[in-house]
């Protein structure tokens, strides 16, 4: 098993020609059922882009439903984006970035993701409060609607 999603487990597979693939299997216990699974397969057949995992095909024999994708040897971004986790849980006191967006996640020559632009960051007081009132800042299209309406940065730290 190489991953887990809403439909079920994702496994590493190998095609007859040796090509490695990711096999996303529908689990009987999934909250999403065969209808959603088939809808995803049909949708995936309609587009292709170099920055989207390639859809290779699917299996639908009712006993085994699987989507077959291009295998990504380096996993997902969660494995590489630990910067926010560090800011929220590793820093003492914790730091809220307040402007996380694609333009502020930079890539090194070796494709290591690095968070940048701390101009709007806010230190969370270490006085035990879980709420910080602050002026709303950040790039509008990336703001949490609750933050915009209340001006509260709520920390689960």
N, C-alpha and C positions, 0 to 999 in steps of 0.2 A: 504494500500500500504506500502510495506517495502523497496522498492528500485525502481530504474529506470535504464534501460540500453539501448543499441542500438536497441534492438528489441521492447522495450516498457516497461511497468510497471511490477514489480514483487510483487506478493501478498502473504500473509500468508494464507495457506489453511489447511484443516484437512481431513485426510483419514477416511474411515469408522471405522477403528480400533483405532482412536484417535491420530494417528501419525501426527505431524505437518509437513507440507511441504512448500516449496517455489514454487510458480507457476509463471513462466515467460511467460507472454502473448505477442503474436505478435500484435503490434498496426498497424492499417491501415495506419497511418501517418509515420511509420518507414521507414527510408532510406533502410533498409534491408527487403527483401521480403520473401515470402513463400519458395522460392528455398533455400535461405541461412538458413532459419529456419529448413527445412528438412535436409539439409546437417549437421547442428549442431546435430540434433537428431540422425542421422545415425552414426556420429563420436562418440558421447557419449556412444553408445552401444558397442563400440570396446575396451574400457579400464575401469579399476577400480584400484584405489590406495587409501590407507588410508589417504593421504593428499590432496585428491581431493574430492570436494563435490559430494556425491553419486547421480547419475542420477537414478531416480525412474521410469520415463516413460514419455509419451507424449500424447497429444490429437491433432488430425489433422482431423477436420471435415469441413475444409475450412472456416467456419464461426468463429470458435474459434480454434486458434492454440496455444498450451501451452506446455512448457517443465516443468516437475515436478522434483524438486531437494529435497534432504535432507535439512531440515530447519536448519539454523545456528542461534541459539538464540542470540549470541553476535554480530551479524551484520558482517561488514567487517572491514578490517584493517584501513580504512580511519577514522573510529570512534576512533581508538586507537593510531594512528601514527601522533600526532600533533607536534612532536619534530622539524621536518623540517620547518613547518609553523612558529613555535616560533623562530627558528634561523633566518629565512628570514624576518619575519615581527614583531616579539616581541622584539628581541634584538636591542639595540641602541648602537653602530652601528650594522647593520646586519652582519651575519656570513654565509659564504658559506663553507659547510663541505668538499667537494671535494673528499670524498671516501665513499659515501653511498653504501653499499652492504649488502647482507644478513648476512655476518659474523660480521658486525658492528652494527647490530640491535639485542640487547640482550633481553632476557625475564626474568622477575623477577619470584619469586615463585608463584605470583598470575597472571602470564602471562601478566604483563604490559610490553609493548615494550619500550625499552630505547636505544637511539642512543649513541654510544660510539666511541672511537678512533678519537680524534680531532687533531691528529698530522699533518695533511695536511690542516687543516682549514685555511680560509683566512677571515680577517675582511674587509668588504666593506667600503671604506672611506665615510665619511658623508659629502663630499664636493660637492654633487650633481651629481657626475659622475655616469653614469649607466653602465660603462664598466671598468673592471679592467684587466690589462695585467699581466699575471702571468706565471711562468714556469708550464708546463703541469705535473700534479701529479695525482696519484690515481691508482686504479687497472684497467689495460688496458681494460679488457672486459666490464667494467662498464662506460667507459668514453664517453661523448658526442662527436660525430665526429666533430662537429663545434668547440668545445673547443680544440680538438687535433690539428686541422688544423690552428686555429687562435691564440691560447693561450689566448683568451679573455674569462673572466668570465663575462657574460652579466647578469645584474641584472634588474629585473622588479620591484624592490623595490621602 
